C-alpha cells in the first residue's frame, strides 16, 4: 500500500486496516492464533450450518 503525498498518517492507517479486513487476512490470523482441536472445528462448523439453516427458515420469502 502506498501512502499518498500529504496524507495524514491516521487516514493512511485507516485505509490499511480496511484493506486487511477486506482481504480476509485478519480473520485468517485470528483463526490461527490458538490451536483448536479438530473435533472442536467440526463442532463449530456444524453449529454454523445449523444457525444458517435456522436463519433461512425464519426469513420470509418474498
N, C-alpha and C positions, 0 to 999 in steps of 0.2 A: 504494500500500500504506500502510495506517495502522499506526502503532506504538501499541500498547496502553499504557494508563497503568501505570507502574511496571514495564514490561517491560525486561529487561536489553538493552543495545544488541547484545550478542553474539547473543542469541536472535532479535532482530529482523533482524539481518544474515543469519542462517542461513535464516530464513523467506524473506527477499528472494531469496537465492541459489537456493533450491528453486523459488520462483515463476518466476524467469528460466529455470531449467533446464527446467521442465515446459512452459513456453510455446514452447520451441524457439528462443528469441532467441539464446541462447548459440551454438547450432550455426550459425545464420544469420550471426552476427558472425564466427565462425571461417572460414566459407566465403568471406566477402568480404574477409578480412583481406589476402590476397595475390591478385594476378591469376593466373588459371590459364588456359592455352591451351584453346581448345575441343576440340582433339584429346585433350588430357590429361583433360578432363572426360569425354569419351566413353569413353576407356580405363578410367578409374576406374569408370564406370557398368557397363561390360562385365565388369570383374573382380568387381564386387559381385554381378552376376547369376550369374556362374559359381560364386562362393562359395556363394550361396544355393541354387543347384541341387545342388551337391555336398553341402551340409548336408542338403538334403531327401532325397537318395539314401541318406545314411548313417543317418538316424534310422529306427529300426524302427517299423513301423506296428503299432498295437495292434488 
